[in-house]
Amino acid sequence: MAVGCRAVPDDVEEQLEPQPVIGQVRVVYLGPVAPHWEVQLDSGPAQVTEPFRDRTLARLTLLPPHDPQFRRNRERVVRDAERERLQLTWDLGLPEEEAVVEA
């Protein structure tokens, strides 16, 4: 008897497959004067993108990109976008080679 081996139900296997992206969102750093961030909803259903926008702004509102808390909250935003099946683009206002980071 194999220990720790279980058959994965079909419905769980389907959930593990990558799901198609349903919308696009861009998070833009506006600069050192508050508000620091703007969330631009490029496409997608409003019932998904609007709550995502609200959660993202709640996580980032008072955090500039150089703040250590920003890195932790950024990862939360990235996971949230993946869960909601949104393509997320970051514009941190850095030099061109680092300007846009896809997550």
C-alpha positions in Angstrom: 0.0 0.0 0.0 1.5 3.4 -1.0 1.5 6.0 1.7 0.5 9.5 0.7 -0.7 8.6 -2.8 -4.2 9.5 -3.6 -6.1 9.7 -6.8 -6.9 13.3 -7.8 -10.6 13.8 -8.7 -11.3 15.0 -12.2 -12.8 18.3 -11.1 -9.7 19.1 -9.1 -7.4 18.3 -12.1 -9.5 20.7 -14.2 -9.0 23.5 -11.6 -5.2 22.9 -11.8 -5.1 23.6 -15.5 -4.4 27.3 -16.4 -7.5 29.2 -16.9 -7.8 31.9 -19.6 -7.3 35.5 -18.7 -10.6 37.4 -18.4 -9.3 41.0 -18.1 -6.3 43.3 -18.0 -5.3 45.7 -15.2 -2.4 48.2 -15.0 -1.1 49.5 -11.7 0.7 52.8 -12.1 2.9 54.6 -9.6 2.0 58.3 -9.7 4.9 59.6 -7.7 5.9 60.6 -4.1 2.9 62.7 -3.4 -0.2 60.8 -2.2 -2.1 59.2 -3.8 0.8 57.1 -4.9 -1.1 54.6 -7.1 -3.7 54.4 -9.8 -5.3 51.2 -10.9 -6.4 51.4 -14.6 -8.9 48.8 -15.7 -8.1 48.1 -19.4 -10.6 45.3 -19.9 -12.7 42.7 -18.2 -16.0 42.3 -16.5 -16.8 45.1 -14.0 -18.0 42.7 -11.3 -14.4 41.2 -11.2 -12.2 44.3 -12.0 -13.9 46.8 -9.7 -13.5 44.8 -6.5 -9.9 43.9 -7.5 -9.2 47.6 -8.0 -10.6 48.4 -4.5 -8.5 45.7 -2.9 -5.4 46.8 -4.7 -5.8 50.4 -3.7 -6.4 49.4 -0.1 -3.1 47.5 -0.1 -1.0 50.1 -1.8 -2.5 53.6 -1.0 0.1 54.9 1.4 3.1 52.8 0.2 5.8 54.1 -2.2 7.7 51.4 -4.2 10.8 51.7 -2.0 8.9 50.8 1.2 9.6 47.2 2.4 5.9 46.7 3.0 5.3 47.4 -0.7 7.1 44.2 -1.7 4.8 42.1 0.6 1.7 43.8 -0.5 2.7 43.6 -4.2 2.9 39.8 -3.9 -0.6 39.8 -2.4 -1.8 41.9 -5.4 -0.1 39.5 -7.8 -1.7 36.4 -6.2 -5.1 38.2 -6.1 -4.8 38.9 -9.9 -3.9 35.3 -10.6 -6.9 34.1 -8.6 -9.2 36.5 -10.4 -7.6 35.5 -13.8 -6.5 39.1 -14.5 -3.4 40.0 -16.5 -1.5 42.4 -14.3 1.0 45.0 -15.5 3.0 47.3 -13.2 4.3 50.7 -14.2 6.6 51.9 -11.5 7.9 54.9 -13.4 11.5 53.5 -13.6 13.9 53.8 -16.5 12.7 52.1 -19.7 14.3 48.7 -19.2 12.6 48.4 -15.8 9.6 50.5 -16.5 6.9 47.8 -16.9 7.0 44.6 -15.0 4.5 41.9 -16.0 3.2 39.7 -13.2 
